[in-house]
Amino acid sequence: METYAITFYLNEHSHSCGCENHDHEHHHHHRDDYDIVSTIKSLGSWANFMPDSYLVKTDISAKDISEKIKVFLETGDLLFVTKVCKDDVASLTPGVVEWINS
């Protein structure tokens, strides 16, 4: 089982009306990250170590994690997933290094 860091950003200015020329008014709203967070939490043991940033212990690859999450992303959203090396990790957030090494 490996530990992965997952961080994402949801572009608040995106919309999903499907228009191409934006010839009508858009009502922007705060986007909900429920589906993304639920997907991350379903992968295995998890920790929310920073806003919109999670650690997860799972048997699947970074690419597979990305594939599961990208279905909830829209144009302009960002996602980064990487394996965490237990032998070379540092954090000023209390408990993070201990959680990674547990």
N, C-alpha and C positions, 0 to 999 in steps of 0.2 A: 504494500500500500504506500502510495506517494502523497506528499503534501503539495498542493497547488495554491498559488495566490491568484485571485480573480478580482479584477477591478473594472468598473464600468461607469459610463457617463451617458445619461439620457439627455439628448438635445431638447430643451424645452421649446424650441422654435420649430420643431418638426410637426408635421401633421400627416394624417393618413386619409385625406379626402380623395386622393387619386387624381386630382386635377394636375394639368401640366402647365397651364398658363396663369394660374393664380388670379383669375378674373373675378373672383368673388371674395367676400370677407371670410377670414378664418378666425375662429374663437379658440385661442390658445389656452390650454389648461395645464395644470401640473400633471405630469405623467406619473403613473403608478408603476413601481418596480416590483409589484407583488409576484408576477409570474417568473421574473428573473430570480428573485430571492428564493422563491419556493423551489425552483429547479436546482439552485445551488445547494440548498438544504437537503434536497433529496439524494444528493450524490454520496453522502457519508457524513462523518463527523465534521462539524464546521465551526468557525469562529468569525464573528464580525469585528475586525480589528481596526477599521477606519470607515468613515462614511463611504458607502458604495464599494467597499473592499472587503473581501472575504478570504479566509483560508479554508481549505477543505481537504480532508484525507479520503482518497478514493483510489480505486483500481483502474479507472479509465484515464486516457491520455488527455493532455492539454487540448489537442485538436478535437477530441470527442466532446470535451466540456464546452468548447467554443461552439461546436455544431448544435448542441442542446440549447444553448442560450441565444444564439443568433436569430432564431425564429421569432423572438420577442423584440428584436431591435428594428429601428427605422433608420432611414437615411440621416446621416449626421451623428448617430450614436457611436460610442466608442466602447471597445471591449479589449481587455488584455488578460491573457491567462499564461502562467508560467509555472514550471516546477520549482519548488523551493529546496535549496540545498541545506540540509540540516547542519552541515559542517561549516557553513559560512553564511550566517544570518545575524542580523542585528536589528534591534527595534527599541525605540524609546517608549513605546506603548507597553504599560505593565502587563506581564503575563504572556506576551506573544511568543517570545523565544521558548519559554517553558512549555507552552501549548504545542509548538512545532516539534519539540523534542520529546513530548510524552508519547 
